[in-house]
Each structure stands twice: as C-alpha cells, then as structure tokens.
C-alpha cells in the first residue's frame, strides 16, 4: 500500500469519525429535547387547560366532548373575580405576608449562609438541611397553640412568622452552596488592606453573590406566595391570602369552574411574571457555582 493510499484511508477514517461524532451530538440533542418535552408537557397542558376553563362559560365547561377553544370568550369570569369585594384585601394580605417573610428571610439567611460557608460549619448546614426537608405541618400545631396563647390568631403576624420556617432554610441553603464556590482571594486581599469582616461581606461577597441572591429571593417568594396550609389554619376572615381565597371558592352546593380557574390564574400570574423577568439571573445563579470561582 502506497503512502498516498494510507493518507487517503486516514482521511476517510477521520471523516467517518467526525460524522459519528456529529450524529451522536444530534441524537443527544434530540434525546434532550424529547426528555424536556416529556417532563414539561404535562405542566403546559394543565396550564393551557386551566386557561381554557377560565375563558369559557359554564355550559362549555360542562360540555361533552370537552371544548378546548370556545366560540365566545367569557371575560366576565376575570371581571367577577377582580370585582369581588375581598379580592383586593386578599391580594394585599399576600403581598404583606410574602414581602415580609421574604425580606426577613433574606436579611437573616444571607449572612447566616455566608458565615456557615466561611466557617465550614458542616453540622450547622446539616441542621439547615433537616429544617428544609421537614414538612411545615410539623411546626404548625405547636406554633398554632403558641399564637393562640398570645392572642395573635386571625392576624397577619402569625402567617409572616410561620412563613419564615419555610423561607429562611431555603435562603440559607442556597447561599451556603453559592458562597462556598466564590473565590476567597478577593476577600483575603480586602482583609489585608484593612477591611473588617463586615466590610468584606458587604462590599466584596455580596456583589459577587448577586446571582445567588436572585435565586434565593425568587424561590423564597414562590414558596411563600403559594403556601396554602399555614394560611387556612392561621388566617381569619379578613387576613386570608390568595391561595386560601381560591380554595374558599369551592363549595358543595355549586362549583363554577370558570371563575375558579380565572382566580387560580390571577394568583399564579405575579410569581410567573417575576420568574420570567428574572430568568437570566436565575439561570446565572444556578450555573455560576458549578465551577470554582464562578
């Protein structure tokens, strides 16, 4: 076999190898998109079906076979929900509870996560993890008795306090993982220049941790805004939050799917919009800690 034939054969083998690599990449992408479709499609289907229910009259919601896109849209469902006398009150209650719980969780959780990460307090991190995975119902009964003894039941204060049980562990756990991957060289340089530990945390660590702060903030808002169990047990008639208000629209006598679906979409809209607006920060926060110094 001549040198030319050997060279041509090597070129052919290389081309075959490149084609195989390209085929594997294409198949990998197809498999990834199929997996994403299988995982996401049920959620998208349920969301679209709920949107369809909210835009239909009750005669269309009870029709068989089911009507997905009605001939006439029932915008009245949304108007009735928004025109409800107590809807604005419940919306303000949700804003107060979620905003207070998230703000306090960030105020407490971010420094706590930084301290645990820098001190390598692994036992404390395990305690935070246990608090994170423990069901909220485990805290509900003793806190209910405590709030009843203090005479706070039916106010917003118990809901804000008990929401901290959910939001604080989330913030601390996320910030521990993020601060553990941030570079120590900048903080050490600031300490050598005479900065205090608080100044290092405020002027060096926090600016680097902005993506992680965004993730912790969004998740705390989502878990607090969507919480249902605490509100239905601790809230009074005037201090209910939106998830509880939607639940109270369900009755044994009559169930109107249109207004119920419209109310559920209205409750979901603020969190959905917030997540869409901050999606870049969320992706950056979830991926930045994958590499040391990210």
C-alpha positions as CSV (number, residue, x, y, z in Angstrom):
1,X,0.0,0.0,0.0
2,X,1.4,3.4,-1.0
3,X,1.7,6.4,1.2
4,X,-1.0,8.1,-0.8
5,X,-3.4,5.3,-0.2
6,X,-2.6,5.3,3.5
7,X,-3.2,9.1,3.7
8,X,-6.5,8.8,1.8
9,X,-7.5,6.0,4.1
10,X,-6.7,8.1,7.2
11,X,-8.7,11.0,5.8
12,X,-11.7,8.7,5.2
13,X,-11.5,7.3,8.7
14,X,-11.3,10.8,10.1
15,X,-14.3,11.8,8.2
16,X,-16.2,8.8,9.4
17,X,-15.3,9.6,13.0
18,X,-16.4,13.2,12.6
19,X,-19.7,12.1,11.1
20,X,-20.2,9.7,14.0
21,X,-19.5,12.5,16.5
22,X,-21.9,14.8,14.7
23,X,-24.6,12.1,14.7
24,X,-24.1,11.5,18.4
25,X,-24.4,15.2,19.1
26,X,-27.6,15.3,17.0
27,X,-29.1,12.3,18.7
28,X,-28.1,13.7,22.1
29,X,-29.9,17.0,21.4
30,X,-32.9,15.1,20.1
31,X,-33.0,13.0,23.3
32,X,-32.6,16.1,25.4
33,X,-35.5,17.9,23.8
34,X,-37.6,14.8,24.0
35,X,-36.9,14.5,27.7
36,X,-37.7,18.1,28.2
37,X,-40.9,17.8,26.3
38,X,-42.0,14.7,28.3
39,X,-41.2,16.5,31.6
40,X,-42.7,19.9,30.7
41,X,-45.6,18.9,28.5
42,X,-48.0,17.8,31.4
43,X,-47.4,21.2,33.2
44,X,-48.0,23.1,30.0
45,X,-51.1,21.0,29.2
46,X,-52.6,21.7,32.7
47,X,-51.8,25.4,32.4
48,X,-53.5,25.7,29.0
49,X,-56.5,23.7,30.1
50,X,-56.9,25.9,33.2
51,X,-56.7,29.0,30.8
52,X,-59.3,27.4,28.6
53,X,-61.6,26.8,31.7
54,X,-61.2,30.5,32.7
55,X,-62.3,31.7,29.3
56,X,-65.4,29.5,28.9
57,X,-69.0,29.8,30.1
58,X,-70.2,27.1,32.4
59,X,-72.2,25.4,29.6
60,X,-69.0,25.0,27.7
61,X,-67.1,23.8,30.7
62,X,-69.8,21.1,31.2
63,X,-70.0,20.1,27.6
64,X,-69.1,16.6,26.3
65,X,-67.0,16.2,24.3
66,X,-64.9,18.9,26.0
67,X,-64.5,22.2,24.3
68,X,-60.9,23.5,24.4
69,X,-61.3,26.7,22.4
70,X,-64.8,28.2,22.8
71,X,-66.6,30.2,20.2
72,X,-67.2,33.1,22.7
73,X,-64.7,34.0,25.4
74,X,-66.1,34.6,28.9
75,X,-64.0,37.5,30.0
76,X,-66.7,38.0,32.7
77,X,-65.0,35.3,34.8
78,X,-62.0,37.6,35.3
79,X,-64.1,40.6,35.8
80,X,-66.1,38.9,38.5
81,X,-63.0,37.8,40.4
82,X,-61.4,41.2,40.2
83,X,-64.7,42.9,41.2
84,X,-65.0,40.8,44.3
85,X,-65.1,42.9,47.4
86,X,-62.5,40.9,49.2
87,X,-60.1,40.1,46.4
88,X,-58.1,43.3,46.7
89,X,-57.9,42.7,50.5
90,X,-56.6,39.1,50.0
91,X,-54.1,40.4,47.4
92,X,-52.7,43.0,49.8
93,X,-52.5,40.3,52.5
94,X,-50.5,38.1,50.2
95,X,-48.2,41.0,49.3
96,X,-47.7,41.8,53.0
97,X,-47.1,38.2,54.1
98,X,-44.8,37.3,51.2
99,X,-42.9,40.5,51.2
100,X,-42.3,40.5,54.9
101,X,-41.4,36.8,55.0
102,X,-39.0,37.1,52.0
103,X,-37.4,40.3,53.3
104,X,-36.8,38.9,56.7
105,X,-35.5,35.6,55.3
106,X,-33.0,37.4,53.1
107,X,-32.0,39.6,56.0
108,X,-31.3,36.6,58.2
109,X,-30.5,33.9,55.7
110,X,-27.8,35.6,53.6
111,X,-25.4,36.5,56.5
112,X,-26.1,33.1,58.0
113,X,-25.3,31.3,54.8
114,X,-22.1,33.4,54.4
115,X,-21.0,32.6,58.0
116,X,-21.7,28.9,57.7
117,X,-19.8,28.7,54.4
118,X,-16.8,30.6,55.6
119,X,-16.6,28.7,58.9
120,X,-17.1,25.4,57.2
121,X,-19.8,24.6,59.8
122,X,-21.0,21.4,58.2
123,X,-23.0,20.3,61.2
124,X,-25.0,23.6,61.1
125,X,-25.5,23.0,57.4
126,X,-27.0,19.6,58.1
127,X,-29.4,21.2,60.6
128,X,-30.5,23.7,58.0
129,X,-31.0,20.8,55.5
130,X,-33.1,19.0,58.1
131,X,-35.2,22.1,58.6
132,X,-35.5,22.5,54.9
133,X,-36.9,19.0,54.2
134,X,-39.1,18.8,57.4
135,X,-42.8,19.3,56.4
136,X,-44.3,22.5,57.5
137,X,-47.1,20.7,59.3
138,X,-44.6,19.6,61.9
139,X,-44.3,23.2,63.1
140,X,-47.9,24.1,62.6
141,X,-49.5,22.6,65.7
142,X,-47.1,23.9,68.3
143,X,-47.0,27.3,66.7
144,X,-50.8,27.4,66.4
145,X,-51.0,26.8,70.2
146,X,-48.4,29.5,70.8
147,X,-50.2,32.0,68.7
148,X,-53.5,31.1,70.3
149,X,-52.0,31.7,73.7
150,X,-50.6,35.1,72.6
151,X,-53.9,36.1,71.1
152,X,-52.4,36.6,67.6
153,X,-54.6,34.2,65.7
154,X,-56.5,35.8,62.8
155,X,-53.8,38.4,62.2
156,X,-51.0,38.6,59.6
157,X,-48.3,38.3,62.2
158,X,-48.5,34.5,62.7
159,X,-48.5,33.9,59.0
160,X,-45.4,36.1,58.5
161,X,-43.6,34.3,61.3
162,X,-44.5,30.8,60.2
163,X,-43.6,31.5,56.6
164,X,-40.1,32.2,57.9
165,X,-40.0,28.5,58.8
166,X,-40.1,27.8,55.0
167,X,-38.2,30.7,53.5
168,X,-35.2,31.0,55.9
169,X,-33.9,27.5,55.4
170,X,-34.3,27.9,51.6
171,X,-32.2,31.1,51.6
172,X,-29.6,29.8,53.9
173,X,-29.1,26.5,52.0
174,X,-28.8,28.3,48.6
175,X,-26.4,30.9,49.9
176,X,-24.2,28.2,51.6
177,X,-23.7,26.4,48.3
178,X,-23.1,29.7,46.5
179,X,-20.6,31.3,48.9
180,X,-18.7,28.0,49.1
181,X,-17.8,28.4,45.4
182,X,-16.9,32.1,45.4
183,X,-13.2,33.0,45.3
184,X,-11.6,33.7,48.7
185,X,-8.7,35.6,47.2
186,X,-10.7,38.9,46.9
187,X,-11.8,38.6,50.5
188,X,-8.3,37.9,51.7
189,X,-7.0,40.9,49.8
190,X,-9.6,43.1,51.3
191,X,-8.7,41.9,54.8
192,X,-5.0,42.6,54.2
193,X,-6.0,46.1,53.1
194,X,-7.6,46.6,56.5
195,X,-11.2,45.9,55.8
196,X,-13.3,44.4,58.6
197,X,-15.2,41.2,58.1
198,X,-18.5,43.1,57.8
199,X,-17.0,45.4,55.1
200,X,-15.7,42.3,53.3
201,X,-19.2,40.7,53.4
202,X,-20.9,43.9,52.3
203,X,-18.6,45.3,49.7
204,X,-16.9,42.1,48.3
205,X,-19.0,39.0,49.0
206,X,-22.5,40.4,48.3
207,X,-21.7,41.9,44.9
208,X,-20.2,38.6,43.7
209,X,-23.2,36.7,45.1
210,X,-25.9,38.7,43.2
211,X,-27.0,35.7,41.0
212,X,-27.3,33.6,44.1
213,X,-29.3,36.3,45.9
214,X,-31.7,36.4,42.9
215,X,-32.2,32.6,43.0
216,X,-32.8,32.7,46.8
217,X,-35.2,35.6,46.5
218,X,-37.3,34.1,43.7
219,X,-37.6,30.7,45.4
220,X,-38.5,32.3,48.8
221,X,-41.2,34.4,47.1
222,X,-42.6,31.3,45.2
223,X,-42.7,29.1,48.3
224,X,-44.3,31.9,50.5
225,X,-46.8,33.1,47.9
226,X,-48.1,29.7,47.1
227,X,-48.3,28.4,50.7
228,X,-51.8,27.2,51.5
229,X,-51.7,25.2,54.7
230,X,-50.5,27.9,57.0
231,X,-53.0,30.4,55.7
232,X,-56.0,28.2,56.0
233,X,-55.2,27.4,59.6
234,X,-53.9,30.7,61.0
235,X,-55.8,33.3,58.9
236,X,-59.0,35.0,59.9
237,X,-61.8,36.1,57.5
238,X,-60.1,39.4,56.8
239,X,-56.5,38.1,56.8
240,X,-56.7,35.3,54.3
241,X,-54.2,35.1,51.5
242,X,-55.0,34.5,47.8
243,X,-54.4,30.7,47.8
244,X,-56.9,30.4,50.7
245,X,-59.3,32.7,48.9
246,X,-59.3,30.5,45.8
247,X,-59.9,27.4,48.0
248,X,-62.9,29.1,49.6
249,X,-64.5,29.5,46.1
250,X,-65.1,25.7,46.2
251,X,-68.4,24.8,47.7
252,X,-70.5,21.7,47.9
253,X,-73.6,23.4,46.5
254,X,-72.2,24.8,43.3
255,X,-68.8,24.8,41.7
256,X,-68.2,27.4,39.0
257,X,-65.1,26.3,37.1
258,X,-64.7,29.4,35.1
259,X,-64.3,31.9,37.9
260,X,-62.3,29.3,39.9
261,X,-59.8,28.9,37.0
262,X,-59.6,32.6,36.5
263,X,-58.8,33.2,40.2
264,X,-56.2,30.5,40.1
265,X,-54.5,32.1,37.0
266,X,-54.6,35.5,38.7
267,X,-52.9,34.1,41.8
268,X,-50.3,32.4,39.6
269,X,-49.6,35.5,37.4
270,X,-47.4,37.6,39.8
271,X,-45.0,34.7,40.5
272,X,-44.9,33.7,36.9
273,X,-44.2,37.2,35.7
274,X,-41.5,37.7,38.4
275,X,-39.8,34.4,37.3
276,X,-39.9,35.4,33.6
277,X,-38.4,38.8,34.3
278,X,-35.6,37.3,36.4
279,X,-34.9,34.2,34.4
280,X,-31.4,35.3,33.4
281,X,-30.4,35.9,37.0
282,X,-31.9,32.6,38.0
283,X,-30.0,30.7,35.3
284,X,-26.8,32.5,36.2
285,X,-27.3,31.8,39.9
286,X,-28.0,28.1,39.3
287,X,-25.0,27.6,37.0
288,X,-22.4,30.1,38.4
289,X,-21.5,27.8,41.3
290,X,-20.8,24.8,39.1
291,X,-17.1,25.9,38.7
292,X,-14.9,27.1,41.4
293,X,-14.7,30.8,41.4
294,X,-17.8,31.1,39.2
